């Protein structure tokens, strides 16, 4: 008989982080007056960039032709860059034709039914280094074609059609097919490529009526709605500071930066508010999901957006970007951010160009006598290796041709590459040399490297034996980047001790928005009693997203036994959470979240309906199957749980977790002979987690095969060399079976940590 004590299915955490990018602002921020003149007290509305252009001619001229101005345009002869001369492009077996007829641009390609159709191109999307094309489908959907135009010069490999997923076969049922959810403009792209966008999704009809005031990223995307500013311009009584705008910005040239003679680095000699400018840019230039709609320039980022922290697979363990993370999360790690640098110090937000050539730009704050010298970069002058950005802002290609630079402005750390398997700028150029070679040279030049927060995050990600200590040390080190400390909070629930639990309780009562958000994001992973101790203060947090996520995590708690003010805050925040998930109900993530909420409240029929709706719009979405099956398990319908998992086997993206869950379902039903092959398949799956290997080994051992179990665990140890469950199982089963050699080997490993 298989006996897997304490093993059950764990619902997958459902936080969807969406991609996109938007506008920088030109200036550092000054706070508006608390009270406005009566004439300007009405709520501001959007007036359009054309109104702004009548007075702000220089800014408009700079904006014309910029990435913001051309973020999205009606498809016509002025906007389309691609070759629509009847050319045919082939990807795998699928041929796609691009042609022009009666001044209308067309694409002929495979559609949502798998058959070939003709589609008119509605809009262009972006401009350089690639341009995409939007096609309208039923229900008000705009979909981004996955074949794009490379708008780089021919000498750079451009002026050609190319596929964004060249190595994948994408039929009409694939989640990355151009007609699928993940290529939907209304949800994935729209709010950062247009101004004052309203998605207007209707769950009942599964349709959109999306609107905007400017089709592109216009003035009001960064300055806020302009109607009160127009009123201000037309009145004789003009208050100077606010000018009727939701955010006012002061020229960074008025700030005083002085080069420190000792370090060669400039310091800001007076404190200047920069957070609101950064957070205005970050509304689009960050990896985030829209949690509360209605954000405007100048608003608090975490009142509207759920920010992705330094988590895999979006970031490498040391915080370098691995996925499309759109700058803000990287910049928060930087010493530039800590020193008071803002976007507008380097970027002109109207033209979206750098304010100077790259090295000249750096030399404004970093003395060229010290940092442009061979003694610093030890490369020949004017060589590729001597350029600041190639060492401190290495680029990574996204969308095949779009090289994006890391805005964490980091020191290259080839030593971390050898231990954390992270990239480094040195090896990016010297590809014929090892990271050890580069690390040795840097140590000779600059001495032994400092400890790095990436070492703690890596320990947490990989289940190292000393993970709790490293993560707690990082959380408590106020000299470390706040985003790294927040990321450690996300990881520490897996390693809780009394000490780390007490620290989480303390953080919940502090006033640090990003740490509060991290607590709210991980709250459902805490034991119930600790969840209440941490969660109740978060219901009073200043940021609405934090309060909202907290309420959802506390849904199963005995809120009715708490003081009235806590109950009121909980109800208010839970209403916000439900509204957020309904706003995002065009996505399976939110539908599953709503289903889980109904399940916790005992609303079985509603929970079941939302789970089925999620699977109807995303048949590949693994968490919907796992959570739906777990819902059935909890209410005692194990046969239905098995049915959902059987259905998932041929459809879900992550087959390992489905195999694992199905194996456990067989165990609960007493069908042990069927369980073992499924647990084996999950443990040997290339997507396997350490837990699947551990559970399979325990099952094999409980079936009377300790030697086989030890072999499985040793194989698992090779994949997950610091996992405590695997190590302790090796010791326990080794001793129990008389294999003292193995037991002592892993006991020694623990003692050596």
Beta strands, then each sheet from edge to edge (+ up, - down):
strand 1: 27-30
strand 2: 72-74
strand 3: 85-91
strand 4: 94-101
strand 5: 104-110
strand 6: 116-125
strand 7: 130-137
strand 8: 141-144
strand 9: 147-150
strand 10: 160-163
strand 11: 201-202
strand 12: 207-208
strand 13: 248-251
strand 14: 257-259
strand 15: 266-268
strand 16: 288-290
strand 17: 305-307
strand 18: 347-348
strand 19: 353-354
strand 20: 395-398
strand 21: 402-405
sheet 1: 1+ 13-
sheet 2: 2+ 6- 5+ 4- 3+
sheet 3: 2+ 6- 7+ 8-
sheet 4: 2+ 6- 7+ 9- 10+
sheet 5: 11+ 12-
sheet 6: 14+ 15-
sheet 7: 16+ 17-
sheet 8: 18+ 19-
sheet 9: 20+ 21-
end
